[in-house]
Amino acid sequence: MRTKKVFVVKNFKSPYIEQAIFILREDTPSDAALPDAVSEAERIVTGYLESMDCPRPPKKRQGGKLLVGLLGVISMLGLLVLLF
């Protein structure tokens, strides 16, 4: 049985891919090629996502913060009207 050189990439900027497992070729130098291999792995996953035409997840709505701020301003104006 042969030993394989394997690395796992976990920190993708993708909401769809949690991790990817890559197996290096037997003739790949051990530590010297790892940064290049990780860059290539990220490029492969990015290309795959683009080819699949995956929809992006909806952005979180920030209307709640706006509503709270608006209600705060209206409350302050109402308080000022009552005081004067």
PDB file of N, CA, C and O in Angstrom:
ATOM      1  N   MET A   1       0.840  -1.186   0.000  1.00  0.00           N
ATOM      2  CA  MET A   1       0.000   0.000   0.000  1.00  0.00           C
ATOM      3  C   MET A   1       0.887   1.252   0.000  1.00  0.00           C
ATOM      4  O   MET A   1       1.871   1.316   0.737  1.00  0.00           O
ATOM      5  N   ARG A   2       0.544   2.225  -0.811  1.00  0.00           N
ATOM      6  CA  ARG A   2       1.313   3.459  -0.918  1.00  0.00           C
ATOM      7  C   ARG A   2       0.693   4.539  -0.037  1.00  0.00           C
ATOM      8  O   ARG A   2      -0.515   4.568   0.199  1.00  0.00           O
ATOM      9  N   THR A   3       1.566   5.423   0.439  1.00  0.00           N
ATOM     10  CA  THR A   3       1.108   6.562   1.221  1.00  0.00           C
ATOM     11  C   THR A   3       0.860   7.721   0.271  1.00  0.00           C
ATOM     12  O   THR A   3       1.696   8.014  -0.583  1.00  0.00           O
ATOM     13  N   LYS A   4      -0.275   8.378   0.412  1.00  0.00           N
ATOM     14  CA  LYS A   4      -0.633   9.524  -0.430  1.00  0.00           C
ATOM     15  C   LYS A   4      -0.417  10.811   0.339  1.00  0.00           C
ATOM     16  O   LYS A   4      -0.599  10.860   1.555  1.00  0.00           O
ATOM     17  N   LYS A   5      -0.028  11.849  -0.376  1.00  0.00           N
ATOM     18  CA  LYS A   5       0.075  13.189   0.208  1.00  0.00           C
ATOM     19  C   LYS A   5      -1.275  13.865   0.010  1.00  0.00           C
ATOM     20  O   LYS A   5      -1.716  14.081  -1.118  1.00  0.00           O
ATOM     21  N   VAL A   6      -1.916  14.192   1.110  1.00  0.00           N
ATOM     22  CA  VAL A   6      -3.271  14.744   1.079  1.00  0.00           C
ATOM     23  C   VAL A   6      -3.294  16.041   1.868  1.00  0.00           C
ATOM     24  O   VAL A   6      -2.642  16.149   2.907  1.00  0.00           O
ATOM     25  N   PHE A   7      -4.046  17.034   1.379  1.00  0.00           N
ATOM     26  CA  PHE A   7      -4.299  18.229   2.178  1.00  0.00           C
ATOM     27  C   PHE A   7      -5.756  18.625   2.033  1.00  0.00           C
ATOM     28  O   PHE A   7      -6.395  18.368   1.013  1.00  0.00           O
ATOM     29  N   VAL A   8      -6.262  19.257   3.082  1.00  0.00           N
ATOM     30  CA  VAL A   8      -7.660  19.670   3.144  1.00  0.00           C
ATOM     31  C   VAL A   8      -7.707  21.185   3.205  1.00  0.00           C
ATOM     32  O   VAL A   8      -7.028  21.797   4.029  1.00  0.00           O
ATOM     33  N   VAL A   9      -8.499  21.789   2.343  1.00  0.00           N
ATOM     34  CA  VAL A   9      -8.695  23.242   2.356  1.00  0.00           C
ATOM     35  C   VAL A   9     -10.074  23.493   2.941  1.00  0.00           C
ATOM     36  O   VAL A   9     -11.074  22.991   2.429  1.00  0.00           O
ATOM     37  N   LYS A  10     -10.126  24.277   4.026  1.00  0.00           N
ATOM     38  CA  LYS A  10     -11.390  24.477   4.736  1.00  0.00           C
ATOM     39  C   LYS A  10     -11.930  25.896   4.673  1.00  0.00           C
ATOM     40  O   LYS A  10     -13.140  26.082   4.804  1.00  0.00           O
ATOM     41  N   ASN A  11     -11.107  26.883   4.483  1.00  0.00           N
ATOM     42  CA  ASN A  11     -11.551  28.271   4.609  1.00  0.00           C
ATOM     43  C   ASN A  11     -11.878  28.906   3.270  1.00  0.00           C
ATOM     44  O   ASN A  11     -11.236  29.873   2.860  1.00  0.00           O
ATOM     45  N   PHE A  12     -12.875  28.361   2.591  1.00  0.00           N
ATOM     46  CA  PHE A  12     -13.306  28.956   1.334  1.00  0.00           C
ATOM     47  C   PHE A  12     -14.255  30.107   1.624  1.00  0.00           C
ATOM     48  O   PHE A  12     -14.938  30.125   2.648  1.00  0.00           O
ATOM     49  N   LYS A  13     -14.288  31.055   0.718  1.00  0.00           N
ATOM     50  CA  LYS A  13     -15.224  32.168   0.833  1.00  0.00           C
ATOM     51  C   LYS A  13     -16.514  31.803   0.115  1.00  0.00           C
ATOM     52  O   LYS A  13     -17.104  32.631  -0.579  1.00  0.00           O
ATOM     53  N   SER A  14     -16.937  30.587   0.283  1.00  0.00           N
ATOM     54  CA  SER A  14     -18.129  30.099  -0.397  1.00  0.00           C
ATOM     55  C   SER A  14     -19.151  29.633   0.619  1.00  0.00           C
ATOM     56  O   SER A  14     -18.801  28.947   1.579  1.00  0.00           O
ATOM     57  N   PRO A  15     -20.407  29.995   0.423  1.00  0.00           N
ATOM     58  CA  PRO A  15     -21.451  29.501   1.329  1.00  0.00           C
ATOM     59  C   PRO A  15     -21.839  28.060   1.011  1.00  0.00           C
ATOM     60  O   PRO A  15     -22.625  27.462   1.745  1.00  0.00           O
ATOM     61  N   TYR A  16     -21.303  27.492  -0.067  1.00  0.00           N
ATOM     62  CA  TYR A  16     -21.701  26.156  -0.497  1.00  0.00           C
ATOM     63  C   TYR A  16     -20.676  25.077  -0.170  1.00  0.00           C
ATOM     64  O   TYR A  16     -21.038  23.916   0.018  1.00  0.00           O
ATOM     65  N   ILE A  17     -19.409  25.447  -0.102  1.00  0.00           N
ATOM     66  CA  ILE A  17     -18.361  24.450   0.099  1.00  0.00           C
ATOM     67  C   ILE A  17     -17.738  24.648   1.470  1.00  0.00           C
ATOM     68  O   ILE A  17     -17.223  25.720   1.789  1.00  0.00           O
ATOM     69  N   GLU A  18     -17.793  23.600   2.269  1.00  0.00           N
ATOM     70  CA  GLU A  18     -17.211  23.646   3.605  1.00  0.00           C
ATOM     71  C   GLU A  18     -15.726  23.304   3.562  1.00  0.00           C
ATOM     72  O   GLU A  18     -14.903  23.987   4.172  1.00  0.00           O
ATOM     73  N   GLN A  19     -15.396  22.241   2.836  1.00  0.00           N
ATOM     74  CA  GLN A  19     -14.000  21.860   2.705  1.00  0.00           C
ATOM     75  C   GLN A  19     -13.798  21.064   1.425  1.00  0.00           C
ATOM     76  O   GLN A  19     -14.738  20.492   0.873  1.00  0.00           O
ATOM     77  N   ALA A  20     -12.565  21.039   0.969  1.00  0.00           N
ATOM     78  CA  ALA A  20     -12.209  20.265  -0.222  1.00  0.00           C
ATOM     79  C   ALA A  20     -10.951  19.472   0.099  1.00  0.00           C
ATOM     80  O   ALA A  20     -10.028  19.983   0.733  1.00  0.00           O
ATOM     81  N   ILE A  21     -10.920  18.231  -0.338  1.00  0.00           N
ATOM     82  CA  ILE A  21      -9.790  17.345  -0.084  1.00  0.00           C
ATOM     83  C   ILE A  21      -9.037  17.151  -1.402  1.00  0.00           C
ATOM     84  O   ILE A  21      -9.632  16.802  -2.422  1.00  0.00           O
ATOM     85  N   PHE A  22      -7.725  17.381  -1.366  1.00  0.00           N
ATOM     86  CA  PHE A  22      -6.887  17.253  -2.554  1.00  0.00           C
ATOM     87  C   PHE A  22      -5.783  16.241  -2.289  1.00  0.00           C
ATOM     88  O   PHE A  22      -5.202  16.200  -1.204  1.00  0.00           O
ATOM     89  N   ILE A  23      -5.507  15.431  -3.294  1.00  0.00           N
ATOM     90  CA  ILE A  23      -4.444  14.432  -3.219  1.00  0.00           C
ATOM     91  C   ILE A  23      -3.355  14.855  -4.198  1.00  0.00           C
ATOM     92  O   ILE A  23      -3.598  14.990  -5.397  1.00  0.00           O
ATOM     93  N   LEU A  24      -2.153  15.059  -3.668  1.00  0.00           N
ATOM     94  CA  LEU A  24      -1.038  15.509  -4.498  1.00  0.00           C
ATOM     95  C   LEU A  24      -0.442  14.337  -5.281  1.00  0.00           C
ATOM     96  O   LEU A  24      -0.539  13.182  -4.868  1.00  0.00           O
ATOM     97  N   ARG A  25       0.162  14.654  -6.395  1.00  0.00           N
ATOM     98  CA  ARG A  25       0.842  13.640  -7.194  1.00  0.00           C
ATOM     99  C   ARG A  25       2.049  13.114  -6.409  1.00  0.00           C
ATOM    100  O   ARG A  25       2.590  13.792  -5.536  1.00  0.00           O
ATOM    101  N   GLU A  26       2.440  11.915  -6.739  1.00  0.00           N
ATOM    102  CA  GLU A  26       3.545  11.282  -6.027  1.00  0.00           C
ATOM    103  C   GLU A  26       4.867  12.020  -6.233  1.00  0.00           C
ATOM    104  O   GLU A  26       5.718  12.007  -5.344  1.00  0.00           O
ATOM    105  N   ASP A  27       5.054  12.660  -7.381  1.00  0.00           N
ATOM    106  CA  ASP A  27       6.324  13.329  -7.662  1.00  0.00           C
ATOM    107  C   ASP A  27       6.363  14.782  -7.178  1.00  0.00           C
ATOM    108  O   ASP A  27       7.315  15.500  -7.485  1.00  0.00           O
ATOM    109  N   THR A  28       5.354  15.227  -6.432  1.00  0.00           N
ATOM    110  CA  THR A  28       5.304  16.598  -5.917  1.00  0.00           C
ATOM    111  C   THR A  28       6.246  16.732  -4.727  1.00  0.00           C
ATOM    112  O   THR A  28       6.204  15.910  -3.811  1.00  0.00           O
ATOM    113  N   PRO A  29       7.107  17.771  -4.730  1.00  0.00           N
ATOM    114  CA  PRO A  29       7.951  17.994  -3.550  1.00  0.00           C
ATOM    115  C   PRO A  29       7.065  18.242  -2.321  1.00  0.00           C
ATOM    116  O   PRO A  29       5.974  18.799  -2.445  1.00  0.00           O
ATOM    117  N   SER A  30       7.521  17.842  -1.174  1.00  0.00           N
ATOM    118  CA  SER A  30       6.673  17.835   0.015  1.00  0.00           C
ATOM    119  C   SER A  30       6.171  19.215   0.441  1.00  0.00           C
ATOM    120  O   SER A  30       5.004  19.527   0.203  1.00  0.00           O
ATOM    121  N   ASP A  31       6.999  20.042   1.055  1.00  0.00           N
ATOM    122  CA  ASP A  31       6.527  21.300   1.639  1.00  0.00           C
ATOM    123  C   ASP A  31       6.628  22.491   0.696  1.00  0.00           C
ATOM    124  O   ASP A  31       5.891  23.465   0.850  1.00  0.00           O
ATOM    125  N   ALA A  32       7.517  22.429  -0.263  1.00  0.00           N
ATOM    126  CA  ALA A  32       7.757  23.576  -1.135  1.00  0.00           C
ATOM    127  C   ALA A  32       6.558  23.901  -2.004  1.00  0.00           C
ATOM    128  O   ALA A  32       6.312  25.071  -2.295  1.00  0.00           O
ATOM    129  N   ALA A  33       5.814  22.902  -2.421  1.00  0.00           N
ATOM    130  CA  ALA A  33       4.707  23.116  -3.358  1.00  0.00           C
ATOM    131  C   ALA A  33       3.381  23.381  -2.666  1.00  0.00           C
ATOM    132  O   ALA A  33       2.394  23.675  -3.341  1.00  0.00           O
ATOM    133  N   LEU A  34       3.324  23.288  -1.352  1.00  0.00           N
ATOM    134  CA  LEU A  34       2.033  23.408  -0.671  1.00  0.00           C
ATOM    135  C   LEU A  34       1.335  24.746  -0.892  1.00  0.00           C
ATOM    136  O   LEU A  34       0.140  24.739  -1.187  1.00  0.00           O
ATOM    137  N   PRO A  35       2.011  25.908  -0.767  1.00  0.00           N
ATOM    138  CA  PRO A  35       1.299  27.172  -1.047  1.00  0.00           C
ATOM    139  C   PRO A  35       0.744  27.238  -2.466  1.00  0.00           C
ATOM    140  O   PRO A  35      -0.366  27.727  -2.674  1.00  0.00           O
ATOM    141  N   ASP A  36       1.509  26.750  -3.446  1.00  0.00           N
ATOM    142  CA  ASP A  36       1.022  26.736  -4.828  1.00  0.00           C
ATOM    143  C   ASP A  36      -0.159  25.788  -4.977  1.00  0.00           C
ATOM    144  O   ASP A  36      -1.108  26.078  -5.706  1.00  0.00           O
ATOM    145  N   ALA A  37      -0.100  24.659  -4.287  1.00  0.00           N
ATOM    146  CA  ALA A  37      -1.185  23.682  -4.369  1.00  0.00           C
ATOM    147  C   ALA A  37      -2.468  24.236  -3.762  1.00  0.00           C
ATOM    148  O   ALA A  37      -3.554  24.005  -4.293  1.00  0.00           O
ATOM    149  N   VAL A  38      -2.351  24.967  -2.653  1.00  0.00           N
ATOM    150  CA  VAL A  38      -3.532  25.568  -2.027  1.00  0.00           C
ATOM    151  C   VAL A  38      -4.129  26.629  -2.936  1.00  0.00           C
ATOM    152  O   VAL A  38      -5.349  26.695  -3.084  1.00  0.00           O
ATOM    153  N   SER A  39      -3.294  27.462  -3.548  1.00  0.00           N
ATOM    154  CA  SER A  39      -3.794  28.477  -4.484  1.00  0.00           C
ATOM    155  C   SER A  39      -4.508  27.822  -5.658  1.00  0.00           C
ATOM    156  O   SER A  39      -5.565  28.284  -6.088  1.00  0.00           O
ATOM    157  N   GLU A  40      -3.927  26.750  -6.170  1.00  0.00           N
ATOM    158  CA  GLU A  40      -4.557  26.055  -7.286  1.00  0.00           C
ATOM    159  C   GLU A  40      -5.875  25.411  -6.856  1.00  0.00           C
ATOM    160  O   GLU A  40      -6.842  25.407  -7.618  1.00  0.00           O
ATOM    161  N   ALA A  41      -5.916  24.874  -5.648  1.00  0.00           N
ATOM    162  CA  ALA A  41      -7.152  24.274  -5.143  1.00  0.00           C
ATOM    163  C   ALA A  41      -8.259  25.322  -5.044  1.00  0.00           C
ATOM    164  O   ALA A  41      -9.398  25.060  -5.432  1.00  0.00           O
ATOM    165  N   GLU A  42      -7.929  26.504  -4.528  1.00  0.00           N
ATOM    166  CA  GLU A  42      -8.923  27.579  -4.431  1.00  0.00           C
ATOM    167  C   GLU A  42      -9.401  27.998  -5.820  1.00  0.00           C
ATOM    168  O   GLU A  42     -10.586  28.269  -6.016  1.00  0.00           O
ATOM    169  N   ARG A  43      -8.473  28.052  -6.790  1.00  0.00           N
ATOM    170  CA  ARG A  43      -8.841  28.408  -8.154  1.00  0.00           C
ATOM    171  C   ARG A  43      -9.774  27.361  -8.759  1.00  0.00           C
ATOM    172  O   ARG A  43     -10.727  27.702  -9.459  1.00  0.00           O
ATOM    173  N   ILE A  44      -9.501  26.110  -8.491  1.00  0.00           N
ATOM    174  CA  ILE A  44     -10.338  25.026  -9.017  1.00  0.00           C
ATOM    175  C   ILE A  44     -11.747  25.114  -8.445  1.00  0.00           C
ATOM    176  O   ILE A  44     -12.726  24.997  -9.182  1.00  0.00           O
ATOM    177  N   VAL A  45     -11.854  25.317  -7.152  1.00  0.00           N
ATOM    178  CA  VAL A  45     -13.181  25.386  -6.524  1.00  0.00           C
ATOM    179  C   VAL A  45     -13.938  26.612  -7.012  1.00  0.00           C
ATOM    180  O   VAL A  45     -15.136  26.531  -7.282  1.00  0.00           O
ATOM    181  N   THR A  46     -13.252  27.751  -7.129  1.00  0.00           N
ATOM    182  CA  THR A  46     -13.904  28.966  -7.622  1.00  0.00           C
ATOM    183  C   THR A  46     -14.413  28.760  -9.044  1.00  0.00           C
ATOM    184  O   THR A  46     -15.534  29.149  -9.369  1.00  0.00           O
ATOM    185  N   GLY A  47     -13.588  28.147  -9.888  1.00  0.00           N
ATOM    186  CA  GLY A  47     -14.009  27.857 -11.262  1.00  0.00           C
ATOM    187  C   GLY A  47     -15.190  26.911 -11.305  1.00  0.00           C
ATOM    188  O   GLY A  47     -16.089  27.066 -12.132  1.00  0.00           O
ATOM    189  N   TYR A  48     -15.193  25.939 -10.424  1.00  0.00           N
ATOM    190  CA  TYR A  48     -16.307  24.992 -10.369  1.00  0.00           C
ATOM    191  C   TYR A  48     -17.604  25.706  -9.994  1.00  0.00           C
ATOM    192  O   TYR A  48     -18.641  25.481 -10.619  1.00  0.00           O
ATOM    193  N   LEU A  49     -17.548  26.559  -8.984  1.00  0.00           N
ATOM    194  CA  LEU A  49     -18.753  27.282  -8.568  1.00  0.00           C
ATOM    195  C   LEU A  49     -19.262  28.189  -9.680  1.00  0.00           C
ATOM    196  O   LEU A  49     -20.468  28.293  -9.901  1.00  0.00           O
ATOM    197  N   GLU A  50     -18.340  28.845 -10.379  1.00  0.00           N
ATOM    198  CA  GLU A  50     -18.758  29.718 -11.478  1.00  0.00           C
ATOM    199  C   GLU A  50     -19.384  28.915 -12.610  1.00  0.00           C
ATOM    200  O   GLU A  50     -20.346  29.368 -13.230  1.00  0.00           O
ATOM    201  N   SER A  51     -18.852  27.732 -12.886  1.00  0.00           N
ATOM    202  CA  SER A  51     -19.408  26.921 -13.969  1.00  0.00           C
ATOM    203  C   SER A  51     -20.773  26.347 -13.606  1.00  0.00           C
ATOM    204  O   SER A  51     -21.593  26.096 -14.488  1.00  0.00           O
ATOM    205  N   MET A  52     -21.022  26.138 -12.317  1.00  0.00           N
ATOM    206  CA  MET A  52     -22.313  25.613 -11.865  1.00  0.00           C
ATOM    207  C   MET A  52     -23.365  26.711 -11.818  1.00  0.00           C
ATOM    208  O   MET A  52     -24.558  26.430 -11.704  1.00  0.00           O
ATOM    209  N   ASP A  53     -22.927  27.952 -11.907  1.00  0.00           N
ATOM    210  CA  ASP A  53     -23.828  29.103 -11.872  1.00  0.00           C
ATOM    211  C   ASP A  53     -24.697  29.056 -10.612  1.00  0.00           C
ATOM    212  O   ASP A  53     -25.916  29.213 -10.675  1.00  0.00           O
ATOM    213  N   CYS A  54     -24.050  28.841  -9.479  1.00  0.00           N
ATOM    214  CA  CYS A  54     -24.760  28.756  -8.199  1.00  0.00           C
ATOM    215  C   CYS A  54     -25.287  30.131  -7.810  1.00  0.00           C
ATOM    216  O   CYS A  54     -24.559  31.121  -7.883  1.00  0.00           O
ATOM    217  N   PRO A  55     -26.532  30.194  -7.403  1.00  0.00           N
ATOM    218  CA  PRO A  55     -27.049  31.486  -6.935  1.00  0.00           C
ATOM    219  C   PRO A  55     -26.411  31.841  -5.602  1.00  0.00           C
ATOM    220  O   PRO A  55     -26.137  30.971  -4.775  1.00  0.00           O
ATOM    221  N   ARG A  56     -26.185  33.105  -5.413  1.00  0.00           N
ATOM    222  CA  ARG A  56     -25.630  33.561  -4.136  1.00  0.00           C
ATOM    223  C   ARG A  56     -26.745  33.576  -3.094  1.00  0.00           C
ATOM    224  O   ARG A  56     -27.898  33.870  -3.412  1.00  0.00           O
ATOM    225  N   PRO A  57     -26.397  33.260  -1.859  1.00  0.00           N
ATOM    226  CA  PRO A  57     -27.430  33.315  -0.819  1.00  0.00           C
ATOM    227  C   PRO A  57     -27.867  34.760  -0.607  1.00  0.00           C
ATOM    228  O   PRO A  57     -27.075  35.682  -0.807  1.00  0.00           O
ATOM    229  N   PRO A  58     -29.105  34.964  -0.209  1.00  0.00           N
ATOM    230  CA  PRO A  58     -29.572  36.339  -0.009  1.00  0.00           C
ATOM    231  C   PRO A  58     -28.790  37.022   1.098  1.00  0.00           C
ATOM    232  O   PRO A  58     -28.439  36.417   2.111  1.00  0.00           O
ATOM    233  N   LYS A  59     -28.530  38.300   0.874  1.00  0.00           N
ATOM    234  CA  LYS A  59     -27.835  39.077   1.894  1.00  0.00           C
ATOM    235  C   LYS A  59     -28.785  39.313   3.061  1.00  0.00           C
ATOM    236  O   LYS A  59     -30.004  39.384   2.900  1.00  0.00           O
ATOM    237  N   LYS A  60     -28.185  39.432   4.233  1.00  0.00           N
ATOM    238  CA  LYS A  60     -28.998  39.693   5.415  1.00  0.00           C
ATOM    239  C   LYS A  60     -29.578  41.097   5.320  1.00  0.00           C
ATOM    240  O   LYS A  60     -28.898  42.050   4.940  1.00  0.00           O
ATOM    241  N   ARG A  61     -30.823  41.194   5.667  1.00  0.00           N
ATOM    242  CA  ARG A  61     -31.485  42.499   5.619  1.00  0.00           C
ATOM    243  C   ARG A  61     -31.067  43.322   6.817  1.00  0.00           C
ATOM    244  O   ARG A  61     -30.953  42.813   7.932  1.00  0.00           O
ATOM    245  N   GLN A  62     -30.841  44.590   6.572  1.00  0.00           N
ATOM    246  CA  GLN A  62     -30.455  45.491   7.650  1.00  0.00           C
ATOM    247  C   GLN A  62     -31.565  46.477   7.941  1.00  0.00           C
ATOM    248  O   GLN A  62     -31.325  47.531   8.530  1.00  0.00           O
ATOM    249  N   GLY A  63     -32.774  46.145   7.534  1.00  0.00           N
ATOM    250  CA  GLY A  63     -33.907  47.030   7.762  1.00  0.00           C
ATOM    251  C   GLY A  63     -34.245  47.183   9.238  1.00  0.00           C
ATOM    252  O   GLY A  63     -34.804  48.203   9.640  1.00  0.00           O
ATOM    253  N   GLY A  64     -33.919  46.200  10.036  1.00  0.00           N
ATOM    254  CA  GLY A  64     -34.195  46.259  11.466  1.00  0.00           C
ATOM    255  C   GLY A  64     -33.460  47.391  12.138  1.00  0.00           C
ATOM    256  O   GLY A  64     -34.036  48.086  12.975  1.00  0.00           O
ATOM    257  N   LYS A  65     -32.209  47.596  11.796  1.00  0.00           N
ATOM    258  CA  LYS A  65     -31.428  48.678  12.387  1.00  0.00           C
ATOM    259  C   LYS A  65     -31.982  50.033  11.965  1.00  0.00           C
ATOM    260  O   LYS A  65     -32.041  50.967  12.765  1.00  0.00           O
ATOM    261  N   LEU A  66     -32.385  50.130  10.712  1.00  0.00           N
ATOM    262  CA  LEU A  66     -32.954  51.375  10.210  1.00  0.00           C
ATOM    263  C   LEU A  66     -34.266  51.688  10.912  1.00  0.00           C
ATOM    264  O   LEU A  66     -34.521  52.833  11.283  1.00  0.00           O
ATOM    265  N   LEU A  67     -35.091  50.674  11.093  1.00  0.00           N
ATOM    266  CA  LEU A  67     -36.379  50.856  11.759  1.00  0.00           C
ATOM    267  C   LEU A  67     -36.198  51.300  13.201  1.00  0.00           C
ATOM    268  O   LEU A  67     -36.901  52.197  13.665  1.00  0.00           O
ATOM    269  N   VAL A  68     -35.265  50.684  13.912  1.00  0.00           N
ATOM    270  CA  VAL A  68     -35.012  51.058  15.308  1.00  0.00           C
ATOM    271  C   VAL A  68     -34.527  52.503  15.377  1.00  0.00           C
ATOM    272  O   VAL A  68     -34.968  53.262  16.240  1.00  0.00           O
ATOM    273  N   GLY A  69     -33.631  52.887  14.483  1.00  0.00           N
ATOM    274  CA  GLY A  69     -33.139  54.267  14.465  1.00  0.00           C
ATOM    275  C   GLY A  69     -34.244  55.261  14.162  1.00  0.00           C
ATOM    276  O   GLY A  69     -34.316  56.323  14.781  1.00  0.00           O
ATOM    277  N   LEU A  70     -35.109  54.922  13.208  1.00  0.00           N
ATOM    278  CA  LEU A  70     -36.219  55.803  12.849  1.00  0.00           C
ATOM    279  C   LEU A  70     -37.194  55.959  14.016  1.00  0.00           C
ATOM    280  O   LEU A  70     -37.656  57.063  14.305  1.00  0.00           O
ATOM    281  N   LEU A  71     -37.499  54.852  14.678  1.00  0.00           N
ATOM    282  CA  LEU A  71     -38.397  54.926  15.840  1.00  0.00           C
ATOM    283  C   LEU A  71     -37.782  55.748  16.968  1.00  0.00           C
ATOM    284  O   LEU A  71     -38.493  56.461  17.676  1.00  0.00           O
ATOM    285  N   GLY A  72     -36.470  55.650  17.136  1.00  0.00           N
ATOM    286  CA  GLY A  72     -35.785  56.452  18.148  1.00  0.00           C
ATOM    287  C   GLY A  72     -35.901  57.936  17.857  1.00  0.00           C
ATOM    288  O   GLY A  72     -36.153  58.730  18.764  1.00  0.00           O
ATOM    289  N   VAL A  73     -35.719  58.320  16.593  1.00  0.00           N
ATOM    290  CA  VAL A  73     -35.812  59.734  16.207  1.00  0.00           C
ATOM    291  C   VAL A  73     -37.243  60.242  16.408  1.00  0.00           C
ATOM    292  O   VAL A  73     -37.445  61.344  16.918  1.00  0.00           O
ATOM    293  N   ILE A  74     -38.229  59.444  16.009  1.00  0.00           N
ATOM    294  CA  ILE A  74     -39.634  59.848  16.174  1.00  0.00           C
ATOM    295  C   ILE A  74     -39.971  59.997  17.653  1.00  0.00           C
ATOM    296  O   ILE A  74     -40.678  60.927  18.042  1.00  0.00           O
ATOM    297  N   SER A  75     -39.468  59.084  18.470  1.00  0.00           N
ATOM    298  CA  SER A  75     -39.729  59.174  19.917  1.00  0.00           C
ATOM    299  C   SER A  75     -39.111  60.442  20.516  1.00  0.00           C
ATOM    300  O   SER A  75     -39.731  61.114  21.341  1.00  0.00           O
ATOM    301  N   MET A  76     -37.905  60.753  20.099  1.00  0.00           N
ATOM    302  CA  MET A  76     -37.254  61.973  20.615  1.00  0.00           C
ATOM    303  C   MET A  76     -38.017  63.231  20.176  1.00  0.00           C
ATOM    304  O   MET A  76     -38.172  64.172  20.953  1.00  0.00           O
ATOM    305  N   LEU A  77     -38.488  63.236  18.929  1.00  0.00           N
ATOM    306  CA  LEU A  77     -39.258  64.386  18.466  1.00  0.00           C
ATOM    307  C   LEU A  77     -40.565  64.508  19.241  1.00  0.00           C
ATOM    308  O   LEU A  77     -40.976  65.614  19.593  1.00  0.00           O
ATOM    309  N   GLY A  78     -41.218  63.388  19.509  1.00  0.00           N
ATOM    310  CA  GLY A  78     -42.458  63.418  20.281  1.00  0.00           C
ATOM    311  C   GLY A  78     -42.216  63.909  21.694  1.00  0.00           C
ATOM    312  O   GLY A  78     -43.020  64.670  22.234  1.00  0.00           O
ATOM    313  N   LEU A  79     -41.125  63.485  22.296  1.00  0.00           N
ATOM    314  CA  LEU A  79     -40.781  63.933  23.641  1.00  0.00           C
ATOM    315  C   LEU A  79     -40.494  65.434  23.657  1.00  0.00           C
ATOM    316  O   LEU A  79     -40.905  66.130  24.586  1.00  0.00           O
ATOM    317  N   LEU A  80     -39.798  65.936  22.647  1.00  0.00           N
ATOM    318  CA  LEU A  80     -39.512  67.369  22.583  1.00  0.00           C
ATOM    319  C   LEU A  80     -40.790  68.185  22.407  1.00  0.00           C
ATOM    320  O   LEU A  80     -40.919  69.261  22.990  1.00  0.00           O
ATOM    321  N   VAL A  81     -41.745  67.681  21.604  1.00  0.00           N
ATOM    322  CA  VAL A  81     -43.004  68.372  21.414  1.00  0.00           C
ATOM    323  C   VAL A  81     -43.781  68.434  22.727  1.00  0.00           C
ATOM    324  O   VAL A  81     -44.394  69.459  23.028  1.00  0.00           O
ATOM    325  N   LEU A  82     -43.768  67.375  23.499  1.00  0.00           N
ATOM    326  CA  LEU A  82     -44.491  67.356  24.775  1.00  0.00           C
ATOM    327  C   LEU A  82     -43.848  68.282  25.794  1.00  0.00           C
ATOM    328  O   LEU A  82     -44.549  68.896  26.598  1.00  0.00           O
ATOM    329  N   LEU A  83     -42.548  68.388  25.774  1.00  0.00           N
ATOM    330  CA  LEU A  83     -41.842  69.225  26.753  1.00  0.00           C
ATOM    331  C   LEU A  83     -41.966  70.717  26.452  1.00  0.00           C
ATOM    332  O   LEU A  83     -41.963  71.532  27.374  1.00  0.00           O
ATOM    333  N   PHE A  84     -42.071  71.074  25.209  1.00  0.00           N
ATOM    334  CA  PHE A  84     -42.115  72.509  24.858  1.00  0.00           C
ATOM    335  C   PHE A  84     -43.443  72.890  24.382  1.00  0.00           C
ATOM    336  O   PHE A  84     -43.667  74.052  24.044  1.00  0.00           O
TER     337      PHE A  84
END
